[in-house]
Amino acid sequence: MTTTLKNNKKILDFIYHFNKIARGEKWVSRYDIESDSLSFTVPKLPDDARIKYLGDEVAFYLTKDSNIKGIFIEYFKSNFIKHHKDFRQLLKDIEKKKEMKTTLVELKSNKMKKVIVELEEIMRESLIKNIKLVEPAVY
């Protein structure tokens, strides 16, 4: 199996098993007030993790060997939440923490559990939308 196919398989497996992976690895969610971004990651991101966009709104933190160690959503309050209303329940935690004069808000895991399924679906839809169909070879 070529490296590209193996890496694509890892990404597909991740997207279709995200709920199980995130719960099993006890991923944490953080909202950055200054950048208006939400991340959902393993407790400590590896140093080699880099952002790779899946679509317009959602990106992965990928390691050199294409292991996904987190999800990154930019413009969370100003854009993402307008299109994905199920995530509005997270706003209460964000607003509460803003009063504490901190720029990084760790969100409660019980609330994130409720949106993990929705995030998995968003990733699936984004993947399908961004698949580039190849014309069949002419013989």
Z-matrix of the N, CA and C atoms (Angstrom, degrees):
N
C 1 1.457
C 2 1.529 1 108.02
N 3 1.325 2 117.25 1 131.37
C 4 1.454 3 120.37 2 -179.30
C 5 1.529 4 109.90 3 -69.16
N 6 1.345 5 114.66 4 160.90
C 7 1.469 6 120.00 5 -179.25
C 8 1.523 7 111.05 6 -59.92
N 9 1.334 8 116.84 7 -42.82
C 10 1.469 9 120.34 8 -179.32
C 11 1.520 10 111.27 9 -61.51
N 12 1.325 11 117.15 10 -46.23
C 13 1.463 12 119.54 11 178.73
C 14 1.521 13 111.51 12 -63.20
N 15 1.319 14 116.83 13 -40.40
C 16 1.459 15 120.70 14 179.25
C 17 1.528 16 110.07 15 -63.43
N 18 1.339 17 116.92 16 -43.55
C 19 1.463 18 121.01 17 179.36
C 20 1.529 19 110.92 18 -65.71
N 21 1.327 20 116.91 19 -41.39
C 22 1.464 21 120.03 20 177.69
C 23 1.521 22 110.87 21 -63.62
N 24 1.318 23 117.24 22 -38.79
C 25 1.460 24 121.04 23 177.56
C 26 1.527 25 110.21 24 -62.64
N 27 1.336 26 117.50 25 -40.87
C 28 1.469 27 120.54 26 177.80
C 29 1.525 28 110.22 27 -59.61
N 30 1.322 29 116.23 28 -43.76
C 31 1.463 30 120.70 29 -178.52
C 32 1.525 31 110.58 30 -66.45
N 33 1.315 32 117.11 31 -45.01
C 34 1.474 33 120.16 32 178.05
C 35 1.518 34 111.53 33 -62.10
N 36 1.323 35 116.75 34 -44.68
C 37 1.466 36 120.73 35 177.75
C 38 1.520 37 110.59 36 -59.33
N 39 1.323 38 115.92 37 -42.23
C 40 1.461 39 120.00 38 179.72
C 41 1.529 40 110.37 39 -61.56
N 42 1.329 41 116.61 40 -50.14
C 43 1.465 42 120.50 41 -176.89
C 44 1.528 43 111.16 42 -58.93
N 45 1.314 44 117.26 43 -40.78
C 46 1.459 45 120.28 44 -176.90
C 47 1.528 46 113.79 45 -85.11
N 48 1.333 47 117.21 46 -4.01
C 49 1.465 48 120.95 47 177.27
C 50 1.533 49 111.67 48 -130.25
N 51 1.317 50 115.71 49 19.81
C 52 1.459 51 121.22 50 -175.48
C 53 1.529 52 112.81 51 -55.23
N 54 1.301 53 116.60 52 -47.07
C 55 1.460 54 121.30 53 -178.33
C 56 1.533 55 110.60 54 -54.31
N 57 1.301 56 116.15 55 -50.78
C 58 1.468 57 121.93 56 -179.08
C 59 1.535 58 111.25 57 -64.65
N 60 1.324 59 116.90 58 -42.70
C 61 1.471 60 121.24 59 -178.94
C 62 1.526 61 110.90 60 -64.33
N 63 1.317 62 116.41 61 -49.51
C 64 1.466 63 121.06 62 -176.98
C 65 1.530 64 111.90 63 -61.38
N 66 1.297 65 116.32 64 -41.73
C 67 1.470 66 119.58 65 178.77
C 68 1.526 67 111.35 66 -70.47
N 69 1.328 68 116.10 67 -42.71
C 70 1.463 69 120.32 68 -178.26
C 71 1.518 70 113.58 69 -65.04
N 72 1.338 71 116.18 70 -36.87
C 73 1.469 72 120.83 71 -178.91
C 74 1.531 73 112.39 72 -93.39
N 75 1.332 74 116.08 73 4.37
C 76 1.474 75 122.73 74 178.11
C 77 1.535 76 112.59 75 53.34
N 78 1.323 77 113.99 76 52.82
C 79 1.450 78 119.34 77 178.67
C 80 1.521 79 110.49 78 -61.43
N 81 1.318 80 116.30 79 152.28
C 82 1.461 81 122.68 80 179.32
C 83 1.524 82 109.28 81 -118.30
N 84 1.315 83 115.36 82 154.01
C 85 1.460 84 119.59 83 179.96
C 86 1.522 85 109.44 84 -118.81
N 87 1.327 86 113.36 85 138.54
C 88 1.466 87 120.16 86 -179.94
C 89 1.526 88 108.92 87 -137.03
N 90 1.315 89 114.43 88 140.40
C 91 1.455 90 120.47 89 175.48
C 92 1.518 91 107.86 90 -112.55
N 93 1.324 92 116.94 91 128.64
C 94 1.462 93 122.45 92 178.34
C 95 1.522 94 107.62 93 -99.68
N 96 1.321 95 115.94 94 111.90
C 97 1.460 96 121.95 95 -175.73
C 98 1.523 97 111.20 96 -63.63
N 99 1.326 98 117.76 97 -42.13
C 100 1.464 99 121.51 98 -176.75
C 101 1.528 100 112.73 99 -64.77
N 102 1.318 101 117.82 100 -40.85
C 103 1.467 102 120.06 101 -177.93
C 104 1.532 103 112.71 102 -97.85
N 105 1.328 104 117.45 103 -2.91
C 106 1.469 105 122.59 104 -177.46
C 107 1.528 106 110.57 105 53.09
N 108 1.329 107 115.34 106 48.70
C 109 1.466 108 119.96 107 -179.51
C 110 1.524 109 110.69 108 -126.24
N 111 1.317 110 114.55 109 147.04
C 112 1.457 111 122.09 110 176.84
C 113 1.517 112 107.74 111 -113.93
N 114 1.315 113 116.23 112 132.22
C 115 1.464 114 119.38 113 174.53
C 116 1.512 115 108.52 114 -123.76
N 117 1.296 116 113.99 115 147.86
C 118 1.457 117 122.01 116 179.38
C 119 1.516 118 104.48 117 -134.72
N 120 1.341 119 116.74 118 107.48
C 121 1.460 120 120.61 119 -167.82
C 122 1.518 121 112.78 120 -139.26
N 123 1.344 122 113.92 121 170.28
C 124 1.458 123 119.16 122 167.91
C 125 1.530 124 105.83 123 -59.54
N 126 1.334 125 118.56 124 157.38
C 127 1.468 126 119.38 125 -176.00
C 128 1.540 127 114.60 126 -52.77
N 129 1.338 128 117.76 127 -36.48
C 130 1.472 129 120.30 128 176.21
C 131 1.524 130 108.23 129 -132.76
N 132 1.341 131 115.08 130 116.22
C 133 1.463 132 119.37 131 179.74
C 134 1.526 133 110.52 132 -67.77
N 135 1.326 134 117.96 133 137.81
C 136 1.466 135 120.55 134 174.85
C 137 1.531 136 110.34 135 -64.35
N 138 1.318 137 116.89 136 151.81
C 139 1.457 138 121.56 137 -179.32
C 140 1.526 139 113.02 138 -61.27
N 141 1.334 140 117.39 139 -28.31
C 142 1.465 141 119.80 140 -177.46
C 143 1.525 142 113.38 141 -90.13
N 144 1.313 143 119.11 142 6.82
C 145 1.465 144 122.01 143 179.89
C 146 1.529 145 110.17 144 -73.17
N 147 1.313 146 115.72 145 129.79
C 148 1.453 147 122.68 146 179.61
C 149 1.525 148 109.39 147 -129.39
N 150 1.335 149 116.23 148 151.95
C 151 1.464 150 121.69 149 -179.21
C 152 1.526 151 110.04 150 -79.62
N 153 1.336 152 114.89 151 132.63
C 154 1.469 153 123.03 152 175.65
C 155 1.529 154 106.68 153 -134.43
N 156 1.339 155 116.55 154 119.71
C 157 1.461 156 120.73 155 -175.38
C 158 1.520 157 112.75 156 -75.25
N 159 1.330 158 114.63 157 136.76
C 160 1.458 159 122.79 158 174.70
C 161 1.528 160 109.34 159 -90.79
N 162 1.297 161 116.46 160 -35.47
C 163 1.459 162 122.91 161 -179.34
C 164 1.522 163 107.86 162 -156.09
N 165 1.314 164 116.47 163 -153.49
C 166 1.459 165 120.47 164 -178.32
C 167 1.518 166 113.21 165 -73.03
N 168 1.318 167 117.76 166 -30.70
C 169 1.457 168 120.65 167 -171.66
C 170 1.523 169 114.69 168 -111.78
N 171 1.312 170 116.99 169 -29.20
C 172 1.463 171 121.17 170 -170.63
C 173 1.524 172 110.32 171 -113.83
N 174 1.335 173 114.79 172 135.93
C 175 1.464 174 120.95 173 176.72
C 176 1.520 175 108.63 174 -131.96
N 177 1.321 176 115.54 175 161.70
C 178 1.463 177 121.94 176 175.71
C 179 1.516 178 109.52 177 -108.93
N 180 1.321 179 115.60 178 151.49
C 181 1.458 180 121.10 179 164.59
C 182 1.524 181 105.10 180 -93.01
N 183 1.323 182 116.86 181 109.30
C 184 1.455 183 122.34 182 -178.24
C 185 1.523 184 110.43 183 -108.12
N 186 1.340 185 115.79 184 140.16
C 187 1.455 186 120.42 185 173.48
C 188 1.528 187 108.51 186 -86.47
N 189 1.333 188 116.15 187 174.08
C 190 1.474 189 120.72 188 -179.95
C 191 1.521 190 112.31 189 -55.51
N 192 1.323 191 116.75 190 -35.08
C 193 1.467 192 120.16 191 -178.87
C 194 1.539 193 112.00 192 -95.33
N 195 1.320 194 115.95 193 24.94
C 196 1.476 195 124.21 194 174.01
C 197 1.519 196 114.84 195 62.42
N 198 1.304 197 117.36 196 30.40
C 199 1.467 198 120.28 197 171.72
C 200 1.522 199 107.85 198 -88.46
N 201 1.314 200 116.09 199 132.58
C 202 1.459 201 120.79 200 -178.96
C 203 1.519 202 108.56 201 -86.64
N 204 1.331 203 114.90 202 122.88
C 205 1.458 204 120.70 203 -177.75
C 206 1.521 205 112.36 204 -116.22
N 207 1.330 206 116.04 205 4.36
C 208 1.449 207 118.40 206 177.90
C 209 1.512 208 112.31 207 177.03
N 210 1.321 209 113.61 208 170.03
C 211 1.457 210 123.00 209 177.75
C 212 1.520 211 107.23 210 -125.08
N 213 1.309 212 115.69 211 140.89
C 214 1.454 213 122.66 212 -178.46
C 215 1.524 214 108.26 213 -126.82
N 216 1.327 215 116.72 214 130.60
C 217 1.464 216 121.80 215 177.99
C 218 1.521 217 107.64 216 -125.21
N 219 1.332 218 115.87 217 115.82
C 220 1.461 219 118.31 218 179.60
C 221 1.522 220 110.87 219 -91.45
N 222 1.317 221 115.65 220 160.80
C 223 1.466 222 122.61 221 -178.14
C 224 1.521 223 110.66 222 50.71
N 225 1.315 224 115.57 223 48.67
C 226 1.458 225 121.28 224 -173.71
C 227 1.522 226 112.23 225 -60.88
N 228 1.343 227 117.34 226 -57.09
C 229 1.471 228 119.84 227 -178.03
C 230 1.516 229 111.99 228 -76.67
N 231 1.328 230 116.74 229 -37.69
C 232 1.457 231 119.55 230 -173.55
C 233 1.521 232 113.92 231 -79.79
N 234 1.346 233 118.64 232 -15.87
C 235 1.455 234 119.27 233 -179.08
C 236 1.536 235 113.48 234 -141.28
N 237 1.315 236 116.77 235 -57.61
C 238 1.463 237 121.75 236 -172.87
C 239 1.527 238 112.58 237 -54.04
N 240 1.300 239 116.43 238 -47.19
C 241 1.463 240 121.39 239 -174.94
C 242 1.535 241 112.15 240 -66.47
N 243 1.320 242 116.61 241 -24.76
C 244 1.466 243 120.21 242 177.00
C 245 1.521 244 111.13 243 -67.21
N 246 1.322 245 116.60 244 -30.00
C 247 1.463 246 121.82 245 -178.50
C 248 1.526 247 113.25 246 -94.79
N 249 1.332 248 115.99 247 -17.79
C 250 1.466 249 121.32 248 -175.84
C 251 1.530 250 108.51 249 -132.31
N 252 1.305 251 114.80 250 82.35
C 253 1.462 252 121.85 251 -171.68
C 254 1.530 253 114.59 252 -64.88
N 255 1.326 254 117.71 253 -21.11
C 256 1.467 255 120.10 254 178.83
C 257 1.529 256 112.15 255 -62.65
N 258 1.303 257 116.91 256 -17.60
C 259 1.458 258 120.89 257 -178.00
C 260 1.528 259 112.80 258 -87.63
N 261 1.320 260 116.99 259 -4.35
C 262 1.468 261 120.33 260 -179.63
C 263 1.526 262 113.01 261 -60.26
N 264 1.330 263 116.40 262 -27.27
C 265 1.468 264 119.38 263 -179.38
C 266 1.528 265 111.62 264 -61.67
N 267 1.336 266 118.16 265 -20.59
C 268 1.460 267 121.10 266 179.42
C 269 1.523 268 112.21 267 -77.43
N 270 1.328 269 117.00 268 -18.26
C 271 1.458 270 120.81 269 -176.93
C 272 1.526 271 113.22 270 -61.60
N 273 1.324 272 117.77 271 -33.92
C 274 1.464 273 120.62 272 -179.44
C 275 1.526 274 110.54 273 -61.48
N 276 1.335 275 116.99 274 -45.19
C 277 1.469 276 120.50 275 178.14
C 278 1.525 277 110.85 276 -63.19
N 279 1.315 278 116.19 277 -41.81
C 280 1.462 279 120.40 278 -179.28
C 281 1.519 280 110.38 279 -63.08
N 282 1.322 281 116.87 280 -47.18
C 283 1.471 282 120.78 281 -179.07
C 284 1.525 283 111.63 282 -64.25
N 285 1.332 284 117.47 283 -38.63
C 286 1.462 285 121.12 284 177.33
C 287 1.516 286 111.24 285 -60.03
N 288 1.315 287 115.91 286 -46.16
C 289 1.465 288 121.55 287 -176.41
C 290 1.519 289 111.97 288 -71.85
N 291 1.334 290 117.79 289 -27.52
C 292 1.466 291 120.43 290 179.16
C 293 1.525 292 110.64 291 -60.57
N 294 1.313 293 116.18 292 -31.80
C 295 1.462 294 120.85 293 179.60
C 296 1.525 295 111.87 294 -67.20
N 297 1.338 296 116.25 295 -20.51
C 298 1.459 297 120.86 296 -177.90
C 299 1.529 298 112.06 297 -84.59
N 300 1.335 299 117.58 298 6.48
C 301 1.462 300 123.62 299 177.71
C 302 1.527 301 112.95 300 58.85
N 303 1.309 302 116.68 301 39.53
C 304 1.454 303 121.74 302 175.92
C 305 1.525 304 108.64 303 -114.38
N 306 1.327 305 117.41 304 151.53
C 307 1.465 306 119.68 305 -179.85
C 308 1.519 307 112.44 306 -97.42
N 309 1.323 308 117.12 307 -17.96
C 310 1.457 309 121.07 308 -179.96
C 311 1.524 310 109.44 309 -117.22
N 312 1.324 311 116.09 310 118.08
C 313 1.454 312 122.34 311 -175.43
C 314 1.524 313 108.97 312 -109.01
N 315 1.325 314 116.83 313 120.84
C 316 1.465 315 119.93 314 174.04
C 317 1.524 316 107.27 315 -88.83
N 318 1.331 317 115.55 316 125.65
C 319 1.455 318 120.52 317 -175.62
C 320 1.515 319 110.92 318 -90.66
N 321 1.311 320 115.62 319 150.89
C 322 1.467 321 121.65 320 -177.32
C 323 1.519 322 110.61 321 -65.44
N 324 1.317 323 115.65 322 135.16
C 325 1.468 324 120.05 323 -177.14
C 326 1.523 325 112.27 324 -65.18
N 327 1.334 326 117.85 325 -32.59
C 328 1.465 327 118.78 326 -179.25
C 329 1.531 328 111.52 327 -64.84
N 330 1.323 329 117.40 328 -32.20
C 331 1.465 330 119.61 329 177.11
C 332 1.520 331 110.72 330 -75.96
N 333 1.313 332 117.36 331 -36.02
C 334 1.460 333 119.70 332 179.66
C 335 1.517 334 111.13 333 -67.15
N 336 1.326 335 117.38 334 -32.88
C 337 1.470 336 120.17 335 178.82
C 338 1.519 337 110.89 336 -57.65
N 339 1.315 338 115.11 337 -33.59
C 340 1.459 339 120.11 338 -178.22
C 341 1.527 340 112.61 339 -71.91
N 342 1.334 341 117.26 340 -25.83
C 343 1.468 342 119.16 341 -177.16
C 344 1.530 343 113.31 342 -104.31
N 345 1.324 344 117.66 343 -4.17
C 346 1.463 345 120.74 344 178.70
C 347 1.524 346 110.98 345 -58.56
N 348 1.304 347 116.96 346 -43.88
C 349 1.465 348 121.41 347 -178.81
C 350 1.531 349 109.43 348 -63.03
N 351 1.303 350 116.74 349 -42.06
C 352 1.467 351 120.88 350 179.12
C 353 1.533 352 110.51 351 -65.48
N 354 1.319 353 117.55 352 -40.79
C 355 1.459 354 121.00 353 178.89
C 356 1.525 355 110.93 354 -64.44
N 357 1.323 356 116.99 355 -38.47
C 358 1.462 357 121.12 356 176.28
C 359 1.531 358 110.17 357 -60.07
N 360 1.305 359 116.41 358 -43.44
C 361 1.470 360 120.77 359 179.44
C 362 1.529 361 111.19 360 -65.66
N 363 1.322 362 117.40 361 -40.16
C 364 1.464 363 121.36 362 178.61
C 365 1.531 364 110.23 363 -61.41
N 366 1.322 365 116.39 364 -42.07
C 367 1.467 366 120.03 365 178.89
C 368 1.520 367 110.95 366 -64.36
N 369 1.316 368 117.04 367 -41.19
C 370 1.471 369 120.48 368 178.78
C 371 1.525 370 110.77 369 -61.99
N 372 1.332 371 116.18 370 -46.32
C 373 1.463 372 120.21 371 -179.91
C 374 1.525 373 111.11 372 -63.14
N 375 1.332 374 116.43 373 -41.41
C 376 1.458 375 120.85 374 179.22
C 377 1.519 376 111.28 375 -63.74
N 378 1.310 377 116.10 376 -40.27
C 379 1.460 378 121.38 377 178.92
C 380 1.524 379 110.25 378 -62.82
N 381 1.318 380 116.54 379 -47.83
C 382 1.466 381 121.06 380 -179.29
C 383 1.526 382 110.63 381 -62.89
N 384 1.330 383 116.53 382 -41.31
C 385 1.461 384 121.47 383 -179.24
C 386 1.534 385 111.49 384 -64.42
N 387 1.332 386 116.89 385 -32.39
C 388 1.459 387 120.35 386 -175.10
C 389 1.518 388 114.86 387 -97.97
N 390 1.334 389 117.61 388 3.81
C 391 1.460 390 120.07 389 177.16
C 392 1.525 391 108.18 390 -69.55
N 393 1.309 392 114.77 391 131.18
C 394 1.459 393 119.97 392 177.73
C 395 1.529 394 106.96 393 -98.70
N 396 1.313 395 115.71 394 113.04
C 397 1.459 396 120.77 395 179.00
C 398 1.520 397 109.60 396 -74.99
N 399 1.299 398 115.85 397 136.08
C 400 1.448 399 121.82 398 -178.83
C 401 1.524 400 108.39 399 -101.12
N 402 1.320 401 115.94 400 136.83
C 403 1.461 402 120.69 401 176.76
C 404 1.523 403 109.01 402 -64.36
N 405 1.312 404 118.36 403 137.86
C 406 1.459 405 119.92 404 177.48
C 407 1.523 406 110.65 405 -65.69
N 408 1.312 407 116.15 406 147.68
C 409 1.467 408 121.07 407 179.51
C 410 1.525 409 110.04 408 -65.43
N 411 1.297 410 115.51 409 141.88
C 412 1.459 411 121.28 410 177.45
C 413 1.522 412 108.02 411 -94.43
N 414 1.323 413 117.03 412 128.19
C 415 1.467 414 121.57 413 -178.27
C 416 1.496 415 110.99 414 -106.33
